[in-house]
Amino acid sequence: MTEATLARPPEPTPTSVTGSYLDEGEGLWDWLTSTDHKRIGIMYLVAVCFFLGVGGTFAMIIRLVHLVPNPTWVDVETYNRLFSLHGIVMVWLFMIPSIPAAFGNFFLPLTIGAREIAFPRLNLASFWIYVAGAIIVLWSMMNGAVDTGWTFYTPYSAQSPSAVVPMVLGIFVLGIATIITGINFIVTVHTLRGPGLSWGNLPIFTWTIYATAIIQVLATPVLGISLLLVGIDHWFALGLFDASVGGDPVLYQHLFWFYSHPAVYIMILPAMGVMAELVSTFSQKNYFTYRGLVISSLGIAFVGFLTWGHHMFVAGMSKMDTGFFGLLSMLVAIFSAIKIFSWTGTMYKGSISLKTPLLYFFQFVFLFGVGGTTGVALATSSLDVHWHDTYFVVAHFHFIMVGGTLTGFLAALHYWWPKMFGKMYNEMLAVVASVLVFMGFIGTFVPQFLLGNMGMPRRYFAYPARFHNLNVISTVGSWSFAAGLTLVLLYLLHSLIWGEKAPRNPWHSRGFEWMTETPPPPGNFLVQPDYTDRRPHDYWRLEEAPAEVPAVAGAGGEEGSHG
């Protein structure tokens, strides 16, 4: 592969499209009815950020309740409902759609040279189905809410006087949106790749979105049917999962966790894809092992379907089943370790640029590493018996989900913000916010590991005085966490109006999504890129990468930088 080949721009082709996707119909109705995948991604971004605020508010109230051993802020019933709503909102309205629906929608076609997603109208329908499900969930919050926890464990969920039926209906509708999005992504990757772009050339972010879509399509129907059965059981008192009338509550646990453990990777795999893009860009190096990153992504997606049983070690299962589920759960750690070693190898002898997205990468690696190792410990049945239903599990879950998904979301937001909106944010404020988020996270959840190891049960309204000091530290940490996220919101909104205009490629990335204008035009490319002899970030194979790689000629004759 020669330098001349790498630097060769595509042949110009006539185009009538000028301006960015932001300029085409600026009215609210134009946005709400647009089939442009970029606008749909932005609408998803606004929605998930709103629900991050809602779920975070519930979390702050919960932490405030635990500021003293015998809470006086809310009553027991309200606490149980806040606890349940926090989990429901954060899992199904924020974490599952956050990166795939927002950044996946916006960037998947850009990373494969497609001018649109495979089914644009279906894509818009998926967003409005998501909104419909969210409205049902919000309605149920204001009309009885639920007090079952986010897992809807039976038989209590079939007997609870709270609004179980509308809540599970809302989540069922959200699942339909997830399935549609997954199908759209799979078909797009299979059928709309640009000229010369083979499977071996796909960016890692594209691979992780593809693997995530497979999980969405295969696992989400199981959740939908399970929750639908809970709603039917609750409404008609059929006793499907109630042992007192011949039902089987353990069957529900199998059905729920068969979905919910793969759902962990719906949340975390896209974040891993973001990290691969970041580390290559800000190290100015190729992936240490492209094939290893691809295989580990698909391996996580596959093995994730076989590990649900480690959530049920105390529910009653044979020693053989316990052993198999434990070993399979630990196998996921091997695929995750491949990713961490690959990212570390990519950085080795790289030209490191310490920008805000890379700071979130460091947070991700640390937090996910701690969460993963504690996950291996919890997959050991003897330890799981001690920690089960304690705050140790809460801390582990948040290190994986919040430390992984949320930091991945924030990294993607800061990395792609200039491309999405054509504006730069205040780097100094972004660094301060990232420090507040990290210190707040550590302050919130490290004490919970200690509390769990001391035996403090999760979901309890009150607790013995000996747990008081650690709970105070955890609550104060949550304030720093919230302050950091609030600061992120403020400076990003400020940048939309007063921010500097972003260069075409501010990070000097070789990622395929940067091969177009900033912000992208409605049809994604003024000139169709040619991917023949190109791989993601492949320009760094040169001993001295060219400072300017004219990838796409603009309408006004401007040439864009890849380097």
N, C-alpha and C positions, 0 to 999 in steps of 0.2 A: 504494500500500500504506500503510494508516494505522497509527498507533500502536495504536489500538484493535484492529485486526485482528491485529497482531503479538502483543499481550499477551493475547489471548483464550485462556483455557484450554480444553482439550477438555471435552466434556460428561462428567460422571462416569457410569461404568457399574458395575453390581454386580460384585463379585469375591469369591471365597472364598479367594484366595491371600494369605497373610500371611507375614511374615518374609522372609529372603533365601534364595538358592539354597544358601548354606552350611549352612542349618539343616535342610534336608530329608534326613534319613538321614545321620548323621554317621559311621557305621561304614565301615571300609575297603571292604567288599563293596558297600555302597551307592554309593561313589564309582566303583569299578571297573566296575560294571554300569550306571551312569547314562547315560541318553541326553540329558541336559541339555547343550546345546552349551557352556555356561559351564564346567561341570565337566570336560568333555572338553578344553576349552581350557586349564584349569588343569593337567590331567594331562599334556598336551603340554608345557606350560611347565616342569613339574618334569623331564620327560624330556630336553628340549633343554638345560636348565641342567646336568643331570648330564653329558651328553655334551660340553658346553662345557668342563666340568672335566676330562673324560678327554682330549679333544683338546688342551686347553691344557697338561695335564701332559706329553704327548708333545712338545709344542713346547718346553717348558722344558728337557726332557732334551736335545733337539737343540741348543738354544742353549748348554747346559752343555758339550756335546761340543765346540762351536766356540770355547770359551773359550781353548783352546790350539791351535796349528797342527797338532800331531800328537796326536790324541785318545787318551786312555788309559781313558776311562770305560766305553766299550762297544766291542765288535768291529764290524767292517765290516758283517757280515750283520745284526746287531741294529740298527745305525744305519739301514740301508736299510729295515728293517721299521718302525722308529719313524717314519721319514720318510713312508712310505706310509700308515701308520695315522693319523698326524696329519691328512693331507689327506683321507682317506676319512671319518673321524669328523667332522671340522669341516664338510665339504661336505654329506654326505648325512644325517648324524644331527643336525647343529646348524643350519647356515645355511639350507638349503632349507626345513626345516619351522619354523624359529624364529618369524618374525613371522606367516606365513600360518596355520600350524597352531595356534599358541598364541593370538595376539591376533586373528587372522582368525576363528577359531572362536568366540572369546568375544564379539567386538564386531560382527561383520558383521550378525547379526540385529538387534542393538540399534540400529545406525546406519540401518536401513531400516524399523524399526517392526515387525519380525517377532517372533512369540512363540517361534519355534523355527527350527532350520535345516530345509531341505526334507526330508532323509532322516535322521532322528535315529539310527535303528538302524545305517544304513550309516555314519554318522559315527562311532559307537562302534566299528564293525568296522574302520574305517580306522585308528583309534588302535591297536587290538590287532594289526592287520597290521603297523603301524609297529614295535610292540614285538617281534613275531615276527621281522621283518627285523633289528632291532637285536640280538636274541639270537643269531641266526645269525652276524652280524658279530662279536659278542663271542666266540662259540665259535671262530670261525676265528682270532681274535687269539691265543687260548690254545692253538691246535692248528696251529701253523706260520705263522700270519699271512700277509702277502704282502710281497714286496720289489720290486713292479713300479712303485711310484709310484701316486698316486691316479688316474692316467689309464689304467692297464692297457695301456700301449702294446705293440702286437705288433711283431715276433714273440716278444719275450721273454716276454710274459704267457702265451703258449701253451706255453712250454718251461720256465718257472720251476718249481723243485721246491717252492715254497711253496704255501700253501693258497689257490690262486686260485679254484678251483671253489666252495667254500663262501662265499668272500667275494663273488664276483659274484652268487651266488644270493641272499645277504642283501640286496645292493643292488637286485636285481631285485624282491624282495618289498617293499622300501621304496618302489620306484617304483609298485607297485600302490596303496599307501596314498596316495601323492601324487596319483595320477589320480583316485581316489575322492573325495578332498577337493576337488580342482578341480571335478569334476562337481557336487558338492554345492553349492559356492559359486555356480557359474553358475546352476543351477536356482533357488537361493534368491533371487538378485538378480532373476531374470526373473519369478518367480511370487509372491513373498511380501512385496513392498513394501507399506508401510502406506498407509492412505487418503490420497490426494492427493500421494503421492510419485512424481514422474515421473523419467525418466532425467536430465532437466536439473536435478534437485534433489538428486541423490545426493552425499553427501560425497566428498571426494577420496580419503580412505582406502578407501572402498567401491569407487571406480573402480579404484584400483591393485590391490586384492585381486581384482577381477573380471578385469583384464588379466592378472594373474599366473596366475589359474586357467586362462585360455585357453592360456597357454604350457605350464602343467603338463599339460593334457590332450593338446595336440598334440605336444609335444616328448618327454615322458617315455617313450612307447612306443618311440621310436627308440633311446634309451639302453638300455631293457630288452632289446630284441632284440639290440643290439650286444654287450652284456655276456653275454647268453645264448650267442651265437655264440662268444665268447671262451672261456666255460666248456666248451662242446662241443668246440671246437678243442683245448683243453688236455687234456680227458679222453680223447678218442678220436684225438688226433693227426691230424686231418683235413687240416691244412695250409691252412685257409681264408685265413689272413693271413700265412702263412710263404712268403716269396719263393723259398726254396730248394726248395720242392716245388710251386711254381706258384701260391702264394697272393699276396695283395696287401695289404701292411701299410698302404699309403697309403689304401686303401679304409676300413680301420678308423678311421684318423684323421678322414676325412670324416664317417663315421657318428657318431663320438664327439663331435666338435666341433659337428656340426649340433644335437646336444642341449645340449652343455655351454656354448656361448655364450649361447643363450636362457636357460639355467639361471642365468647371471649375473644376469639380470633377474628371475628367480624370487626371487633373494635381495635385489636392490636396489630393485625397484619398490615392494614393501610398505613399505620404510624411507622411500622418498620420500613415500608417502602419510601416514606418521606425521609427517614433517617439515611437511607442509602443514597438518595439524591443529594442531601445536604452534605454528607461527609465527603463525597466525591467532589462536589463543587467547591467547598471551602477548604479542601486540601489540595485542589488543583491536581488531582490524580484520578486515574481509572480505578474502577472497582478492583479490590484485591483478588476477588474470585467471583466473577459474574455468574458462572454456572453454580457455584455453591449457594449464592443468594437465591437463585431461581429454584433450585432443588429444595432448599430449606423452606421456602415459602409454600411450595406445593406439599411438602412433607408435613408441615404444621397443619395445613388445611385437611389433609387426609387423616393423620393420627388424631386430630382434635375430635373426630367423630367416635373414637374408640375409648375415650377416657372419662366418660361422664360418671362412672361408678365411684370415683374417689370422693365425690360429694356425699356418698351414702354409706361410708364405712360403718357408721353406728346404726344404720337402718336395718341391718341384718342381712348378711350375705356370707357365702361359704369362704373358707380360707383360700381356696383356689381362685375364686373370683376376686377376692381382695388382692391377692398377689398379682394377678394379671392386670387389674386396673391400676395398681400402683406402678408396675413396671412400664406400662404404656404411658402413664402420666409423666414418668421421668424421661421417656423417650422424646417428648416434646422439648425438654430442656436441651437435648443434644442439637436439635435443629435451631433453637434459639441461640445456643452457644456459637454455632457456625456463623450466624449473623454478626454477633458481637466481635468475634475474632476477625471476621472479614472487614468490619468497619474499622477496627483498630489497625489492621494491616494496611487499609487504604490510607490512613492518616500517617503511617510510618514514613518518615523522610518527605512528607508532603509540605507544600507551602501553605501553612495554616493561616486562615483569615478569621480572626475572632469576632465575628459579627453575631448579632442576637440569635439568628436561627441556629448557629452552631452551639451557642450556650444552652439552648433547649435540647440539642442533641446530647450534650454531656449529661444534662439532667436525666434525660430518657435512659441513657445507658446505665447510670447509677441506680435509678429508681427501679427500672425494669430488672436489673441484675439482682437487686435485693428481693424484689417481689418474686422473681423466678426461683431463687434459691430457697426462699421460704415456702414456695409452692412445692418444690421437691420434698421438703420436710413434711408438708401436709399430706403428700402422697404416700408417706410411710405410715401405715395404719396405726402402729403403736403410738406415734406422736399425735396423729390426728385425733385419737380418742381423747387425749388430754386437752387439745386445743379446740376441739369441735364446739361450735356455738359460743366461743369466747371472742374477746376483742382482738385476739391474735389473727383470727380469720378476717375480721373487718380490716385490720391494718394490711394484711397480705393482699386482700382484694383491692384496696385502694392504691397500694403500691403498683399493682399491675394495671388496673383500670384508669385511675387518675394519673398516676405517675407515668403510665404508658400512653394511654389514649389522649389525655388532656395535654401533656407536654408535646406529643406528636401533632396534635391539632394546633397548638400555639406555634410550634416550629413551622408547620405548613403555612399558617396564617402570615407569619413574618417573612418567610421565604418568598411566597408567591403574591404577597400584597402589591408590590410594585407592578407585577405583570397584570394583575386583575384590575387595578384601578389607575395605574399610571402615576402614582404618587408615592413619595418616600416619607417614612415616618421618622420621628426624632430618635436617633440611635441611643443617645444617652438615657432618655426616659425608658426606652425599651430594655436597656441593660438593668436599670434600677428595678423595673417591674419583674424581670426574670429572676433577680436575686430575691425579691420579696416573695414571689411564688415558690421558689425552691425552699427558702428558709421557713416559710409558712407551712409548706407541705411536711417538711421534716418535723417541725414543731407540733404539727397536728397528729401525725400518724406513728412516729416512733414511740411516743408514750403509750400508744394503744397496743403495740407489740408487748410492751412490759406489762400493761394491764391484763392482757390475755394470758400471758404466762403466769401471772399471779392468780388467775382464775376468775376475773371479772366477766360475767356473761354479757353477750351482746343483746340488744333490744330491750334491756331493762330500763325502767323509768327512774328508779332510785338505786343507790349503791352504797355499800358500807363506807364509813369515813376513811378507812385505810387506803382507799383508792382516790381520795380527794385531790391530792397534790398533782398527780399525773393527769387527772382530768382538767385541772386548771391550766396546766401547760398546754394540753391539747386544744383547749378552747382559745387561749391566747394565740396559739399558732394559726388557728383558723382565721383570726382577724388579719394577720399578715398575709395569708393566702388570698383572702377576699380583697385586701387593699391592692395587691399586685394585679389581680384580674381587673379590678376597677380602673387602675392606671392604664392597663392595656387598652381597654375600651375607650378611654378619654383621648389618648394620643393618636389612636387609629382614626377616630372620628375627626379629630383636629386635622389630621393629615389629608383627609378627603377635601377639605376646604382650603387650608393654608399650607399644605405640604408642598415640598419642592417637586417639580415634574421629574418622574423617574426616567433614567436612561433606558435605552432599549434592553440592555442586559446588565443590570447593576452589579450582579454577583460574578460576571464573567463565566457564566455556566455554559457547558456544552450540552446541557439537556435539550432534548428535541422540542420541548414546549417553548423554548426561548428563540426558536427559529422563525418567529413572526413578529409583527409589530407589538408595541406596548402602549396601551392595551390592545388586544387582538381585534382585527376587523370582524364584522358579522360572519363572514365565511371562513374565519380562522387564518387564512393565508392569502396574501396578495399574489403570491406565486407558489404553486404546489412544490413542496420540497421533494428532492430525490434522495432516497436513503440508500441507494446502491453503494456498496463498499463503506457504509457508515455504521458504526455501533454507538450506543450511548456513551458520551464522554470520550469518544475514540480519538479526538484530536490530541489528547495528552499522550498518545503513543509516540508523537514526535519528540525528538530530543529538545527542540525549542519550538513550542507551539506558536503559530502565527498570532500576532497581536490582534489582527482583525481577520475574521473569516466571513466573507460576504455571503451569508446563507440565503438571504431573501432580499430582493430588490424592492424597495418601497415604491409607492405610486409617484412620489416626488423625486425619485432617484436616489434616496438615502439608502445606504447600505448598513445592514445590521451587524453587530459584533457578536461573535460566538466566543471570543477569546479574551 
